[in-house]
Amino acid sequence: MIPAEELSEMVFYHKDPSTGPKTIDVSKQTFFSFKHVMVSKQDHQAFSLLTVSDITENIRFIKLKQENYTLQMVNATVSHEMRNPLNSITSQNLKMRELLLLVKGLMASKMQMRNLKKEMRLLLDEFDESLTIQDSSIKMLNFCVHDMLSLA
């Protein structure tokens, strides 16, 4: 396979039985495949046969398939890496709403002060754990966004 840049001084003719000979424009990004075959006749004279094929469309198709595959992998990775932290934050927000309802219920109850403090400590520990998880998820999202922007 030879890129067209290396063939810029050459002129290639292609003979199509339906249209006759034609010139192949090598000024564009064009790729050729060369196949050399030794052919001999019965009297042992050696002849060479050189086949030149324009494989530009094949190369473009392969490149396009590779680009599409790369985009699919990037999409899948980004989707996974961003959805996990977002799901974690959403889950922790729901948990914190439930805890908030429990706090409001405790505040409205006629519970003894000692029992109330004990229950509040447990709820505050759960709030703290939820905030820690959310902070971690937010850092992961920031990291992902920073990486994506640095690639762009």
N, C-alpha and C positions, 0 to 999 in steps of 0.2 A: 504494500500500500504506500503510495507516494503522494504527499500533499501537493496541491496545485502550485504552491509558491516555488517549489523546486522544478516545476515543469513550465514556468512562465515563458520560456523562449521556444518551447516546442509547439508544434501544431499537430493535432491528431485528426485523422479522418475516420469516420465511422460509416460503413456501408450498410445501409438498411435496404433490403431488396425492394421494399415498397416505395421508398423515397429516393434511393440512390445515395451517393456519398454526401456527408455533411461534416462541417468543422465542429469540434467540441470546444466550447469556450472554457479556457482554463484560468481566466482572470477572476472567476468566482472561487469560492471554497469548493474545490472539486477533488475527489479521490479516485485513484485508479488502482486496479489490481492487474499485475502482470504475471503471465504464466508462460514459461519457456519450456518447449517440448522438442526433443531431438527426434527427427523423423528420418528414416533411411529407406532407400529404394532397394530393389533387388540387385542392382549392380553395385551395391555397397557405397553409394554416394550419400554423404550425410547432409541433411537439410535441417534447418532450424525453423521452428514455428513459434512466433511470439503472439500471444493473445492479450489484448489490452481491453479491460472491462471498466466501465464507469460504475463505481460502487458508491457514489455520493449519496444516493437516496437510502441505501442500506445503512450507511454510517449515520446519516441524520435520524433515521428511525431508531437505531440503537441508542444514540445520544438522548433522544426524546424519551425513550423508555427508561433510561437511567435517571434522567431528571425527574420524571414522574415518580419513580420508586423512591428517590431521595426525598421528594416533597411529602410523599405518604409517610415515610419513616419519621421525618421531622414533625409532621402533624400529629402522628400517634404519640411520639415522645412528649411533645409540648402539652398535648391534651392530658396525658397521664400525669405529668409532673405538675401541672397546674390544678387539675381537678382534685387530686388527693388533698392538698392543703386547703382548698376551698371547701371541700366536703367536711374536713375536720373543723374548720371555723364555723360552718353552718351548724354542725352537730353541737359544738360547744355553746353557741348562742342559744340553741334550743334548751340545752341543759341549764344555762344561766337564767333563762326565763322561768323555768320550773323552780329553780332555787329562789328566785325573787318572789314568786308566789308563796313559797314556803315561809320566807322571811315575813312577808305581809301577814300571813296567817298566824305566825308566832307572835307578832307584835299585837295582833288583835285579841289573842287568847289571854286568859286569866291565869297563865302558868306562873308558878313560883319563880322568883328571880334566879335562884340557883339553877334550876332546871332550864330556864330560858337561856342563861349564859352558856350552859353546856351545849344546848341545841345550836345556838348561834356560832359557837366555836367550830362545830362540825360543818355548818353551812359555809362559814368563812374559809375553811380548808378546801372545800369543794370549789368555791369561787376562785381561790388562788390556783388550784390545779387547772381549772378551765382557762384562766388567763395565761398560764404558762404554756399550755397546748396551743392557744391562739397565737401567742407571741412567736412560738416556733414555726407555726404554719405561715405566718406573715413573713418571717425571715426567709423561708423557703421560696415563697412567691416572689419576693423582692429579688432574690438570687436568680430565679428563672427569668424574670423580666429583664434584669440587668444583662444576663448572658445573651438573651435574644436581641436586645438592642445593640450590644457590642458586635454581634454578627452581621447586623444590617448595614 
